[in-house]
Amino acid sequence: MSAVLIAILVLLGLGLAFGILLGYSSIRFKVEGNPLVEQVDGLLPQTQCGQCGHPGCRPYAEAIVNGEAINKCPGRPEHY
């Protein structure tokens, strides 16, 4: 066998092994989200404006669930 073919087969085997390991790890160590964060995030406008001081609506929803004030989003004040 040529050295190039051996190198290709070794890299293919390593790629397959790491792919299987990553796939297993993503299933085994899956982190479930907080359903309350999902509900609050669904109420926010999803405009990613940053006026609340967070980089997006999801981080602001997490902050609201953790006790931060609910008055920082100018997008949908009728929900507050």
Beta strands, then each sheet from edge to edge (+ up, - down):
end
